[in-house]
Amino acid sequence: QTLVTGGMEGIVKVWSVGTWEGQASVHEDSSAKSRGVHSVAISHDGKTVAAGCDRSIHFFDTETSENSRSLIRAHTGEARSISFSPDGKTLASIGGDMAIKLWDVRKTVHPPQIRGFGV
């Protein structure tokens, strides 16, 4: 079993629940521009981590810790909550802009959005 954490220090970490040892740090941003990690999600197959950092969403490979792609300016406010669909093909996000977006994780194009919902 795997747990993913993120925090205001800008670090996303993958943990092994059985031993509580950190398996990998997949994102570290200590720059002054970093406003921390607001949300994290792991795909159901455990191969991909998504992190909502400020207005962007970044995807990381859990085996290599490499950033595979980023959705820059995913929201006009911070990406507050994200979640993968069971098949891993879609990522749902809601931001501080109160917009809900359903992303095709294989692409980086902005999808239609649902507006007007509170977080």
C-alpha positions as CSV (number, residue, x, y, z in Angstrom):
1,Q,0.0,0.0,0.0
2,T,1.2,3.5,-0.8
3,L,0.4,6.9,0.6
4,V,1.3,10.3,-1.0
5,T,1.8,13.5,1.0
6,G,2.4,17.1,0.0
7,G,2.8,20.3,2.0
8,M,3.5,23.9,2.2
9,E,7.3,23.2,2.0
10,G,6.8,22.2,-1.7
11,I,7.7,18.5,-1.2
12,V,5.6,15.6,-2.6
13,K,6.6,12.3,-1.0
14,V,5.6,8.7,-1.7
15,W,5.4,6.5,1.4
16,S,5.2,2.7,1.9
17,V,2.4,2.2,4.4
18,G,3.7,-1.1,5.7
19,T,7.1,0.3,6.8
20,W,6.3,4.0,6.9
21,E,9.5,4.6,5.0
22,G,9.7,7.3,2.3
23,Q,10.0,5.6,-1.1
24,A,10.7,8.7,-3.1
25,S,10.4,12.5,-3.1
26,V,8.9,13.1,-6.5
27,H,8.7,16.9,-6.3
28,E,10.7,19.4,-4.4
29,D,10.4,23.1,-5.0
30,S,12.0,25.3,-2.4
31,S,12.1,28.4,-4.5
32,A,10.5,31.6,-3.2
33,K,7.9,31.3,-5.9
34,S,6.6,28.0,-4.5
35,R,3.3,28.3,-2.6
36,G,3.4,24.7,-1.6
37,V,1.5,21.6,-2.6
38,H,-2.3,22.0,-2.1
39,S,-3.4,18.6,-3.3
40,V,-2.0,15.2,-4.2
41,A,-3.4,12.0,-5.8
42,I,-2.0,8.7,-6.9
43,S,-3.3,6.7,-9.8
44,H,-5.0,3.4,-9.0
45,D,-2.1,1.4,-10.6
46,G,0.3,3.3,-8.4
47,K,2.5,4.5,-11.3
48,T,1.6,8.2,-11.4
49,V,1.3,10.9,-8.8
50,A,-0.4,14.2,-9.5
51,A,0.3,17.3,-7.4
52,G,-1.6,20.5,-7.4
53,C,1.0,23.2,-6.9
54,D,-0.3,26.7,-6.9
55,R,-2.3,27.0,-10.2
56,S,-0.6,24.1,-11.9
57,I,-0.9,20.3,-11.8
58,H,2.2,18.2,-12.2
59,F,2.4,14.5,-13.0
60,F,5.3,12.3,-11.8
61,D,6.3,8.8,-12.5
62,T,6.6,7.0,-9.1
63,E,9.4,4.7,-10.2
64,T,11.7,7.4,-11.7
65,S,10.4,10.4,-9.7
66,E,10.5,12.3,-13.1
67,N,8.0,15.0,-14.0
68,S,6.3,13.4,-17.0
69,R,4.1,16.5,-17.8
70,S,2.5,19.6,-16.3
71,L,-0.7,21.4,-16.7
72,I,0.4,25.0,-16.4
73,R,-2.3,27.4,-15.3
74,A,-4.8,24.6,-14.7
75,H,-6.8,27.0,-12.6
76,T,-6.9,30.7,-12.0
77,G,-6.7,29.9,-8.3
78,E,-4.8,27.1,-6.6
79,A,-5.6,23.5,-7.5
80,R,-7.4,22.6,-4.2
81,S,-8.4,19.1,-4.8
82,I,-7.5,16.4,-7.4
83,S,-8.5,12.8,-8.0
84,F,-7.9,10.1,-10.6
85,S,-10.7,8.2,-12.1
86,P,-10.7,4.4,-11.5
87,D,-9.3,3.7,-15.0
88,G,-6.6,6.3,-14.6
89,K,-7.4,8.1,-17.8
90,T,-9.1,11.2,-16.2
91,L,-8.1,13.5,-13.5
92,A,-10.7,15.7,-11.8
93,S,-9.6,19.0,-10.3
94,I,-11.3,21.9,-8.5
95,G,-9.5,25.1,-7.9
96,G,-9.8,28.3,-6.0
97,D,-11.5,29.7,-9.1
98,M,-14.5,27.4,-8.2
99,A,-14.1,25.6,-11.5
100,I,-14.3,21.8,-11.8
101,K,-12.2,20.4,-14.7
102,L,-12.0,16.8,-16.0
103,W,-8.5,16.3,-17.6
104,D,-7.5,13.6,-20.1
105,V,-4.2,12.7,-18.4
106,R,-2.6,11.8,-21.7
107,K,-3.0,15.4,-23.0
108,T,-2.2,18.8,-21.7
109,V,-5.1,20.7,-23.3
110,H,-7.5,22.6,-21.1
111,P,-10.9,20.8,-20.9
112,P,-14.4,22.4,-20.7
113,Q,-15.1,23.4,-17.1
114,I,-18.1,23.3,-14.7
115,R,-18.3,26.6,-12.9
116,G,-20.1,27.9,-9.8
117,F,-19.5,25.2,-7.3
118,G,-18.1,25.9,-3.8
119,V,-15.1,24.0,-2.4
